[in-house]
Amino acid sequence: MALHTTLKIYKTAKELTTLASRLVAHMPRNHRSVDGALLIGHSRTILKHIRHANQASGNDKVPHLDLVLDELTDVEVDLGVCVDLRLISMPAYADAIELASDLGKQAMGWRIYSAQQPVSRPSRRP
């Protein structure tokens, strides 16, 4: 098992989180605490679920990856709301959506692969 910080999916998620943090820093103060906090919160939760998926074995990764995909949908919705409110620019939105799309492809690929793995059984050792 690779260290989660070396995984391509983790690096992409971290890049998305960093971009989200930069975007929120330029939002008006009254939107930063609500819209910005949601965007950053969902982005950081994705990092946590990737770490948990990496620690799980075999088929046990699937629920964590489902949570990654669910949080990613929330990030995309948050980004859409932010661009509609003109809190972020269209080019910044495009960059963030491109990262989110890449992250979704990686998560789905990992999920499909993990779903095909045998169900892990606990060790008989005490």
N, C-alpha and C positions, 0 to 999 in steps of 0.2 A: 504494500500500500504506500502510495506516494504521500508526501507531506502536502496538506491541502493548499499551502501557499505556493506550491510549484505547479499546480494544475492550471491549464489554460482557462478553464471555466471560472476559476477563482480570480485569475488576473483580469479577465474581462469584467466580472462582477465588481471587482475593486475599482476598475477604471470607470465603470458606470456610477459607482458611489462617489468617486472623486469628482466626476463631472457634475453630478447632482449637487454636491456641496458647493461647487464653484457657482453654479447657476443660482442657487438659493442665496448666496452671499450678495448677489446683485439685485435681488427682489426688493420691492418696497417693504418697509418694516412691518406693516400691518398684514402682509401676506406671508412673510417669512415664518411666523410662528405657527401658522396653520398649514397652508399649502406646502411650504418648504419643509416643515417638520415631517409631514406625511411622506413626501418624496424621499427624504433622507432615511426615514425610519424603514420604509419598505426596502430600500436599497441595502441597508445594513442587515436587515433580516434575511435577505437573499444570501449574503455572505455566511451568516450563521447556519443556514440550512445546507449550504454546500459543504461546510465543515462537518456537519452531522452526517451527511450522505457519505462523505469520504471515510468517516470512522465506522460506518455500518459495513456489514459484509453481505455479499451476494444479493439476494432478492430484498433484503431489508433496506436497501438504498431507495427503493421506489417511493415510499411515502414521503421521504425527505425531498426527493426530486419533484414530486407532485406539489409540495409546498413552495419550492423554488419557482415553479411555473405559475402558481397562483399569485405569489408576491410579484412576479414579473408582470403579470397582467395588471396588478394594482399600480405598479410603476408607470406602465404605459398610459393608464387612465389618468394618473396624476400629471404626467407630462402633457397630455392632451388638454386637461383643464388649465394648466399653466400657460400653454401657448394660446388658448382661447381667451384668457384674461390678459394676454400680452405681458405676462410676467417674464417670459423667456422669448428669445428671438426664434424665428423659423429655422435659421441655420443651426442654432444650438439644439433645437428640438430634433432636427434631422440627425445630428450627430448622436444624440441620446437614443433615439429610436433605432439607429443602426447598431449601436452597442447592445440594446435590448434584444433586437432580432438575432444577433449573433449568439447572445447568451441563451436565448430560447432554443435555438438549434442545437447548441451544445448540451443543454439540459435534457432535451428530448432524446437526443442520441444516447446519452448516458443512461437515461431511464429505460429506453428500449433494450439496450444491452443488459442492464441490471435485471430487468424483468425476465430475461431468458436464463438467468443464473439459477442454480439449484437453491432451494430454501435452506438457509443455514440452520444447523442444529447445534444446540449447546454441547459443550465438551462434557465428557463423562467424568472428567477429573474434578475432584472437589475443590 
